[in-house]
Amino acid sequence: MYRKRNGGLEVFLVHPGGPFWAKKDIGAWSIPKGEYKGDEDPLEAAMRELLEETGFVVEGHFEQLGEVKQAGGKIVTAWAIEGDCDPGDLISTTCQIEWPPRSGRLLEFPEVDSGRWFSLQDARQYILKSQVPFLDRLSALSSTFEQG
């Protein structure tokens, strides 16, 4: 999700929940995302994941931003949509994680522990490095929005 503010774009990013990410900030934020089954429409899955991770419903015209391969090998497909939300209203679903690792103890954590609006410049520092191309593509798209 993006919005126009002060002559520029801001993007909404989320911070993953759980103990592994608890003390990580720069380079740890992400677009809301998740896995989908092969027969599920990727855009429908993206909308579902946004709802599950944030509690926010967005409607309107989605612009495809393509795919990137993350460092761990996952392929992420993303879309951009203009919208707005209050990060303080974020409500995330939970997931179970074995913690500490190899302990056999399953603990429940929110998938996302917070969300925040970032300028494109700041987002480049905070987003996972493998997702930076999405910011570049959004920036290029915003130029076409302004011209068209």
N, C-alpha and C positions, 0 to 999 in steps of 0.2 A: 504494500500500500504506500502511496506517496501523496503528498499535498504540496501546494504552492504557498510559500511564505517568504515575505520580504524580498521578492524578486528572484527567489531561487526555489529549488526543490528540497523537500525533506522526505526521508524514507522512514518507515516504521520497522524497527528490528526488534527481535526478541532475544532474551538471554536464557540459555538452557538451565533447567533446574537440576537438582541433585548435587551430591558432594563433590564430584569430579570437577564441576564448573564453578563451584561456590566462590573461589578466590580468583577466578579468571575474568578479565574484563576486556582489555584491548585484544582484538583478534578472536574473541569468543562469541560475539553476537551473530545472529543469523536472520535470514528471512524466515517467516513461519513456514514450516515444511514437514513432510512426513512421507512414509512409504505408501504405495498403492499396489493393488493387485493388477496383473497384466490385462484383465478384462475391464478394469475401471477406467473411465475417461480421466486423463491427467488433470484437466481443468476442474472437473467436479471434485477430484481428490484434493486439489489445492484449496478449493473453497471449503471443503470439509475440514482439512487440516488447520486452516486459519481459524475456523470456528472452535475446533477442539483445543487448540493451543492458546487461544486468546478470548474466546467467547464472543468475538465480533463477527457480524454478518456484513458482507459487502455486496453491493449490487452495482451494475453498470457495465461499461465496456472494458473488457480485459485485453491488454496488449501482450502478446507472447514475447518473452525475453530470451527464449531458447534454452539450451542446456549447458551445464558445466559439470565437469567431473571433479568431485571433491577429493581431498588428499587421501581419504580412506577408500576411495574407489567408487563411492556412490555417485550415480548420475542424478542431478537435480534439474528439473524443468521448472521454469518460473514464469509468472505473468505479473504485469503491473496493472494496478487500478488506482484511479484517483479516489481518495476517501479521507476520512478523518476519524479519530477515536481519541478517547482519553485513556492514556496508559494506566491510570489509577483504577479503571474499571475492568482491567484484564482479569479473566478467570480461566485457568488452565485445567485440563484433565490431568490425571496423575498416572504414573507408571511405577512398576516395581523394579527395583535394582538390587542386585546382590551387593551388600556393603557391610563391612569392607570386602573387597574382592576375595573370592575363594573362601569366604567365611561360612557360606551356607545360609546366611541371614538375608531375608528379603525385606527391604524397607520400601515404603511408598513415598514418592516425591512428585511434585508438579513437573510436567514436561517442560514448562516454561515458568521461570520465577519472576520475570519482569519484562516489560516492553518499554520502548523509548523512541521518540522522534529524533532523528539525526539529520543535520545538513549533509548533503552529498560528500562534502569534504571530510567531515567528521566520521561519516559512515565508513569511508575507506580505511580508517584506522581501526574501527571497532568490529567490522564484519569479518567473518572467516575469510582468509585470503583467497580461497578458491571461489568465493562468491563475488569478489570484486568485479568480474566481468558483467554481472547483472547491473551493477551501478553504472558502468560505462554504457551499457545498452540503453538503460533508462535515460541517461543524460542525452544520448544521441536521439532517442525518441522524443524527448522534450523539445529538442530543437525543431523537429518536424511539426510538433504540436503548435509551436509559436509561429512557424512559417505558414502553416496550412490553416 
